[in-house]
Every structure is written in C-alpha cells, then in structure tokens.
C-alpha cells in the first residue's frame, strides 16, 4: 500500500480546505434556519442598542460638530454588533466539543483548519445579515450616509473583516475553556471594556486622561473612526489602513493560536 | 503487508499522573471483531482515541490498516470510521443532512455522498425520518444515525466506542443485529464495551482491559475456561456472613471462591456441580447460614472478570480520560446465564 499516493497535492489540498470549510459553514448556518428564535434574539439586541442610544442617550450626548447623533452612532453600533456577534464563535466551538462533534470531525480525512474556518465564516455570514438589518433600522431612525455607495460598502466590508478577526480571538477562548457556559461568560467580559472605552458611542476627548490613553490605541476606536470616515466623511486612508493593520495583526496572532488549540483539543 | 488490520505494541498514554494506557499490545486480523472489555476508566476509550488519531501516544507504536497512527495519520483517517460514546450528530440537521455532511468531509464528492447517505438511511431504517431534524430522534435512532455516519466512507476498519451505552434493551438488541450484519461484509471492527454480554455476543477475540493494561485475552470460550468448569452461585440472607459461607464450601470447589460482599454473593468454580449441591446445602445449614438463592450455572464473562481482577466490573471513580462531561451510566451489568 503506497502511502505517498494518499498525500494530496498542495493545490488539491487548498481546494479541499475551502470545500470542507464551506461544508462546515453551511452546517452551522442551518442552525439559524432550524432554530428561528436564535436569529431573532441575536438581532433584537443590536436593534435595541440602536433605538436605546438614539432615543435615550442620544439627547444627552453632544458630539461637537455633529448635528444628528445617529450619524455618529451608527459606526459605533456596527463595530459593537460585529464584535458581540463574534463572541458566539467560541460558544459554538465549545458546544461542538462537548457534544462530540469535534471528535467526529477530527477523525475524518478533512482539512484540520476547516472546522475553525467554517465556523468563523458562518459567523461572518450571520454578521453580514445583522449589519444589513442594522443599517435598515438606522435609516428608519434618521441615519444617512454622507459619503457614497462605494465607501459605504467599504464600511460594511471593514466591519465584517473586523468581526472575523474577533471571531478568531473568540475561537481561541472557546477552545481553551472547553465548555459552553464558560465560553459564554468568558466570551463577553473582555469585549465590554474594548467596546465601551472606545469612540463607539462618545468622543474619546470626553474621557478622563488615563482612559483616553487606552481608548486611543484601542482597535475598536481605530476601526470605529474608519467606519465613521467611510460613512460620515473626513480623512479616510490613514484610519482605514490602521484598522486593517489591527485586523491583520489579530489574525496573524490568533489564527495559529486557535488552530494549535484545536489540534490539541483532545488534550 | 501483514493481514492484521490493527496492531499495537507497547502503547502508552498518560494524563498527568494517571496512566490511562500502560503498555498495551493488541492485534486484530482483517475482517474480525476485537472486543475491548473493561470497566469505566480502564483505558478503552484512550486506546480508541489513539487508534483513530485523536490522541498521540506517549510511547509505543500502532498501525491501523497498515498506516502508522502518528506518521500516516492523515491517510489513516480516510480508511477508518468512528462512532464515539455519544452520538456525534448535529441536532439541528436532518438525518440525511448529517450523513451527507460526513460524506462530503470524507471527500466522496457531491453525488457519491448523496448516494451513500441514502444507502445508510435505508440500511439503518431511518428513511422515514430522513427529513426530520435529529432533535426529534430517539436515543436508539441517534445511535443508528451515528453508526451510519461512521460507515459513510466505507471504512476498512471501524471503531465503535461503547456503541450501546445508555440504550434500552430493545434498542441494544437491534443495534447488535446491525453490527453483526456489517462485520459480515468484511469490515474489521474494534468495539469497546463494559457490557460483558455484548463482547460475548459480538467479538471474535476479546481483550480484557483493566488499569490501562490487557489483563487477559482470547476467545470467549478460552476466557470462560479460565474460570474452570461450572459455577455454583449462592446468596446468603445475612450479607455480613458471606465470607463465612465462602469458607464453609471452599474445599468443594476446583478453585478459590469469589465473594461479592455487598451483594452477599459467593461463587465457586466446581467440576461436578450437581453432585455437590446437597453437600453445600448441608454445610450451610450446619453453619446456620440462611440462603436466599442457590444455583449452578455456566460461567459468564462477568465471572471471568471477577476471577481475573478480583473485583467486579465496576466503574472507577475517575476514568482519567478527559471526558468529564460523559453521561453517567450503570456501574455494572450482570448478565444471566
């Protein structure tokens, strides 16, 4: 029996990795069709945030140079939505692990990275759906794009890429804690300071100095500023590149970390 | 190439201080059923996980279908099937979608994956439920679907880790029929079980595992002959006096009596059992020991396990196999002759 014959060629291997990831992503998305409340509740929360911030806090928050707070808010809401959405990546993986699905996948001749790639892919697809819904709700409460179609599409793409990067962090956490409840709890605590100590809802200038120092280098601030530039206007190139640098940086660190966690998932 | 489908030599794997697998040598010729029999925590699952490439061994070697489990792990995965302790099927997918997904991940191609899914649905009598989500399936149906999923890729070697644990007797019997049928196709099967009756019914060759080691192996008959003849089993009313009862009849047996004090049971291997019954009753009566049961029977594998290990096939407190979320199961099952 020739062993070499079973080793796929590099190009074939890449093809299978993509096909396997797509098969896993499709399987993950079935969940939203089969359990409609899941999609409902994962969308209600961001919608509520748009309404709360617009009508409850919106009146009290004064952003210098901005007439309509919702125009300022939407960039922050988009970032917050994709980040909160990406925390589900770790929960889903932890669930697959406790239910034995990961064991089954790992015993199959599929690409090892496909389970993680498929999961982050399906979570990105879900994020796309929620982001679109968010924009519709935003329009209904007065949000308008001040730039153009291309920058607006760029904003959606950037938000999704940012969510994808956070999905890999979440995957690493979910595979480390290994049970659903812990993944749920651990998945949320670290995103709160990142999301709220940022320019998502208020200008960083309004924060105390020590917090400003953190908020200014916070990748959420940088990405929100980029999203704002793409939807509201202002200098774009620099912030978008900074945001992309963060996204690439996060992926470079957390993709290998998550994959190595997955390989050792059985301990 | 040797005709052994599974070979291991000196396999070892520890989890921290716990030696889950402590030097295991196994061999299963192609087309046979090897049963790994042992209590919970004996190391059976760890052996299966090593042989299916989910875990790497600390020491020793193992080949499955001619592939080394470490060096040729990737090639090995395309010729094996695994059904683990819990039915690893997606609750939110239908039965058909589950099988189709596994077929796609075996890289069978769209049409072949679909065809195999249909075949498996038919074989495991799930055609009527094929379009229902697995959430609506009974435990037995889930196990059958899981078994179907493990066979989608036409594996040369199939691993079933406690395939009937947690099933009601009827589902268990029907699953046994299915397993017997599929091994008649020439698939090599490694089966783990803590149900002695199950190993007895399904396996050609049995390895008894305890504490990460193979403590005995052979055919069912060979193992039974280790007990020596028939068994005279008695139960005393006063459990505290079971040792006393054992002492009273010890010299009548062909081997040492085994006592299960918690149950008040004494079993004694005997050559000419029937002739001894009257004498046993006389002696117990003379000692003032009241008995609630007295029987002469052929030995079961349960007795073999007791004779080999000196304890009944009970669950260990901690199995050390990294499966703390595993559902609780009955500690032992006595099979009746």
Interface residues (C-beta under 8 A of the other chain):
Chain A: X1 X3 X6 X7 X16 X19 X20 X23 X24 X27 X30 X31 X34 X35 X98 X99 X100 X101 X103 X104 X105 X106 X107 X108 X109 X110 X114 X179 X266 X267
Chain B: X1 X15 X49 X52 X53 X54 X55 X65 X66 X67 X72 X74 X75 X77 X78 X80 X82 X84 X85 X86 X87 X88 X90 X92 X93 X97 X101 X102 X104 X105 X106 X107 X133 X135 X149 X153 X322 X325
